[in-house]
């Protein structure tokens, strides 16, 4: 077995930093825009007036759909500011 492995060349593994650097930012922007659209749709149909409760519900909704907490809070905060709640 050692003789078989001696002739095999292995590609160097990418570090986590290199993998993170290779992520495509345009996709992140598309994901954020999709999150904004979800929040806008929910706000159109919402009758909730308590900002804290509405924020929590919207962030939870985005979290269930796989958005990270920082993106969810940023999107919800900006959309509520535009709505003046």
N, C-alpha and C positions, 0 to 999 in steps of 0.2 A: 504494500500500500504506500509506503514511503517513497518508493521509486516512481509510482504513478503520480504522486503529488509533487514530486521534485520538478517535473516538466510543466506544471500548470502555473500560469501567471494570473495573479489576482489583481483586479482593479482597486485602486485606493478608495476607501470609503469616504463619502462626503461628510463633513462635520455638520452638526445641527445649524451652525451659523451660516455655512455655505448653502444649506437647503433653504434657510429662511431668506437669504439674499436672492435666491433664484425665484422666489414667489412673484407672481405677476401682479403689480399694483392695479392695473386696469380692472381685473376681476374683483378686487376688493372694493373699488369704486362702484362697480355694477351691483355688488352685494349690498352696499350701503344705500344705493338708490332704490333697490327692491325693498329694503327695510323701510325706507321713507314712504314708499307707496303703500305698504301694508298699514303703517301708522296713519297715513292720511285717510285711508278707507275706513279704518276703525273710528277715527275722529269724526268723520262725516255722519256716522250713525249713532254716535255716543250722545247721551243726555247727561252724563256724569259731570258735576260741577266741582267736585273736590279734586284739586290738582294732585295732591299726594296719592290719592287712591287711583286716579286715572294714570298717573305715571307708573305706579307699581303694576297695574294691569297691563299696560302697553309693553313695559319692559319684560314682564313674564311671558307675554305672547311672543315677543321676539326671541326670548330664550328658548321657548319650546320649539321654535322653528330653526334653532341652531345658531343664532347670532350670539356673539360674545357680549359680556356685560358692558364693556366700554363702548362698543358700537351701539348697543341698544340704548344706553343712557344718553349718549350724544345725540342720536337721531330723535329720540322722544323729547329731549330738552329743546332742541331746535324747532321741532314741529309745534310743540306747545307754545313756544315763544312767538312763532308766526301766527298762531291762533289767538294769542293774547289771553291765555288762561293763567 
